[in-house]
Amino acid sequence: MVGSEPEGKTIDYKRDPVGASDSDRKEFLYDATSFANTQGGYLVFGMEEARGMPTKLVGVNNIDPDKEILRLEQMLRDGVRPPISGIETAAVKLASGSVAFVMRIPKSWNPPHQVTFQKAFRFCARDSNGKYLIDVDALRAVFSLSVTVAERIRHFRAERSARIASGDTPVTLLESGILTLHVVPFSAVNLGGASLFRPAQPIVPV
């Protein structure tokens, strides 16, 4: 990953850690939610880049790795709704003594995630050019899709239960009580997900 892949839809390089200013915190939250609302990706802190290409892993100096990870993940918990599940952050110690951070933000199955820090109330997604604001039409489509997915899962469960009750199973079942467990991958009922998002406008720092 590091050293060859350009910035784009699934990766973003940062030379410096997230600053303490409100604008720096918002930018970080926009980055993270844009990955979660699209197909997931990585934020790499401590990487120099030129025109989107990584050039040197320099790391961050004078920073406590554990405290920094807690700070980043706390910002996400406090500034995003609904919360993003499954985020993983790793600190990589370099030979120079500095530390690089890699944060993995998975694709969310509960989109869209909104940045609520300081009442920003913005939704972001991502394409090969970076993050952008999601427009109203795309948001309506995503909210409608979430209802459709739930209905498809309920239909799947009802149809499979009816087939089991009628004896339409791959093997013959014993004539006694039956306990069934339905495993339905979200990817099997997702009707489009991030492909519904279309660029509305680039992010303008506020």
N, C-alpha and C positions, 0 to 999 in steps of 0.2 A: 504494500500500500504506500508507505512513505518512500519518496524518492522517485516515483514514476507516474503516479496517477494525478491528473490535473484537477483543479477545483471544478465543481459542477453540481450535478444533481445529488450526488451521494457523499461528497466530501468537501470540507471547507477548512482552510489553513489560517491560523492566527499566529502572528509573531509574539504578541503580548497576551498576558492573562486578562480576564474580564476586569475592567476597572471598577472603581467604586462609585462613579457618577451614575445618575439615573439614566442618561442616554446610553452609556456602556451596558448597563444591565438590560435595558430594553432591546438593544441590538442582539445580545446573547439570547434572550428569550425568543426573539423573532427567528434567529437561526435555528434554535432547537425545535420550535414548533413547525417550522417549514419542513424539516426532515420528517417529523412524526406525521404530519398531514400528507406527506407524499409517499415515498417508499423507504424511508429510513436513511441513515447515513452516519458520518463521523465528523466530529469537530476535533481538530488537532491544534493544541496550543503549544507554542514554542517552535513553530516551523516558519522559516522565512520563505517567501515565494516571490516570483516575478512573472507577471502576466498569467497568474493562475497556476503556474507550475512550481512545485516545491524545489527549493534550491539548497537549503541547509537547515538541519535540525539543530537549533541552538539551545533550545530549552528555556526555562525561566529560572532566574536566580533568586536567592534569599526568600524562599517560600516554603512553608510547611505543607508537604503533599497531602496529608490527611485533612488538615484544616481547609485547604483549598478545595478538595473534593466535596467536603461537607458544605462549604459555602456555595459552590455551584449547584449542587443538588437541592439545597435549601431554597435558593432563588427560584428554581423550577417548581418546587412544591408550592411556594408562596405566590408566584406570579403567573401561573398557567391554570386554566380550567377548561375541561376536566384535566386532572393530573395525567401526566404521561407515564405509563407503566413500562418497566423493563430497561430503564436507562442504566448503563454501566460505564463507570469512569475508572481509568487506570493511570497511575503515575509511572513514568518510565525514567529511571535514573540514568543520566548520561555520564560518560567518562570524564567530562569537564567538571562534574559536580552539580550541574544544573539539572532540572527536571522538566520533562515534556509530559503533557497530559493528553490522553485520547479518550474522548467521550463518544460512546455509541448510543445513538438514539434510534430505537427500532421503529419500523412502520407501525402506526397505530391502527387497531381494529375498532377504535372508538372515536373517530374523528368527527368534526374538526376540533382542534385544540386552539383556544383563544388566549392571547396575551392580555392579562388583566392588570398587570403592574401599573400603578399610577393611572388607572382608568384608561389604559391604551385601547382596550377592546378591539384588537386587531387579529385577523386570521391571516396566516401566511402559508404558502406552499412553495414548491421549488421546481425549477427546470434546469437545463444545462447551463443557463446563464446566471444561476443563483436564485435567491429568494425573491418573492413578489407577493403583493397583497391579493387575497382571494376576493373576487367580486361577488355581488349579491346573488346573481343567478347561479353561480357555482355553489354557493352556500345552500341555497334552496334545494339544489339537486342532491347534495350530500345528506341533508337532513331527511329528505324523502327516501333516499337509498337506505338509511339506517332502519326505517320502518319496514321497507321491502325485505331487507335481509332477515329481520326478526320473523316476518310472516313466512318466508321461505323455510326457515328452520322449524317453525311450528308445523308447517305443512309436511315437511319431511318426517318429523316425529309421528304425526298422526297417520300418515300413509304407511310407514314401516310398522307401526303398532297394529294397524288393521291387517296387514299381511301376515304378521306373526300369529295373531289371534285366529286367522283362517287356516293356518297350517302351511302357508306358502313360505317355506324356509329352505335353505340349502340342504339342511339335514333334518331328520325326524327328531322332534323334541319329545321328552317324556311327558306323559299325561299328568301333570301336576302344576303347581304354581310356577310362573315364569318371571324372572327378574331380567329386565332388559336395560342395557346401557347404550345410549345413542351418542356416538362421537361424530361431530360435524365440524370439520375444519372451516374456519371463516373464509379461507381462500376459495372453498367450493361454492359458497353462496354470495361472494362479493361480486357485484355486477359492474364494477368498474373502478371503484375507489378513487385513487389519486388521478386517474385519467380524466375524471370529471373536472378537475381544476384547470383553468386556463388563465394565463397571465392577465391581470387587470391593470396593475401599475407597479413600478419598482418601489422598494422601500425608501422612504425619505426620512432621515433622522429627525426626531422631534424632541 
